[in-house]
Amino acid sequence: MNCISFLAFKFGLYANAVRECERAISRLPEVKGIGSLKTALMIVSANARDRENSQVSADMSVMFSDADVPYLAIRIPPEKIDDPGTLKPR
């Protein structure tokens, strides 16, 4: 179910990505570590919604918290990030 959200976004099916993200978020249990997946789905949903509406913005209202860090596959030190919206390194 969660893979569909990310694949829909990857292939430009933004309305589908938003719908699948919302569906997946509503079905996630409240267990330790799952918050980072929920945050990822919320980030994908926000970006898909922007792209569906032809808007280009770095919506920083949803971000990973310090508690999510152990669950992230890639960790870029904050001092190496010039643009937090895109995570572009220096």
Backbone hydrogen bonds, N-H to C=O, Kabsch-Sander energy under -0.5 kcal/mol:
donor,donor_aa,acceptor,acceptor_aa,energy
5,S,1,M,-0.9
6,F,2,N,-1.4
7,L,3,C,-2.7
8,A,4,I,-2.7
9,F,5,S,-1.8
10,K,6,F,-2.5
11,F,7,L,-2.2
12,G,9,F,-1.8
13,L,8,A,-2.9
14,Y,12,G,-1.4
17,A,13,L,-2.3
18,V,14,Y,-2.5
19,R,15,A,-2.2
20,E,16,N,-2.9
21,C,17,A,-2.5
22,E,18,V,-2.4
23,R,19,R,-2.2
24,A,20,E,-2.7
25,I,21,C,-2.8
26,S,22,E,-2.0
27,R,23,R,-0.9
27,R,24,A,-0.7
28,L,24,A,-0.7
28,L,25,I,-0.9
31,V,29,P,-1.3
34,I,31,V,-1.7
36,S,33,G,-0.7
37,L,33,G,-0.6
38,K,34,I,-2.2
39,T,35,G,-2.5
40,A,36,S,-2.2
41,L,37,L,-2.5
42,M,38,K,-2.2
43,I,39,T,-2.3
44,V,40,A,-2.5
45,S,41,L,-2.5
46,A,42,M,-2.4
47,N,43,I,-2.4
48,A,44,V,-2.8
49,R,45,S,-2.6
50,D,46,A,-2.1
51,R,47,N,-2.4
52,E,48,A,-2.7
53,N,49,R,-1.5
54,S,51,R,-1.5
55,Q,50,D,-3.2
57,S,55,Q,-0.6
59,D,57,S,-1.1
60,M,58,A,-0.9
63,M,61,S,-0.5
68,D,65,S,-1.0
69,V,65,S,-0.7
69,V,66,D,-0.6
71,Y,68,D,-2.2
72,L,69,V,-1.5
76,I,74,I,-0.5
80,K,77,P,-2.3
81,I,78,P,-1.5
82,D,80,K,-0.6
82,D,88,K,-2.3
83,D,88,K,-1.1
86,T,83,D,-1.2
87,L,83,D,-2.0
88,K,83,D,-1.0
90,R,80,K,-1.5
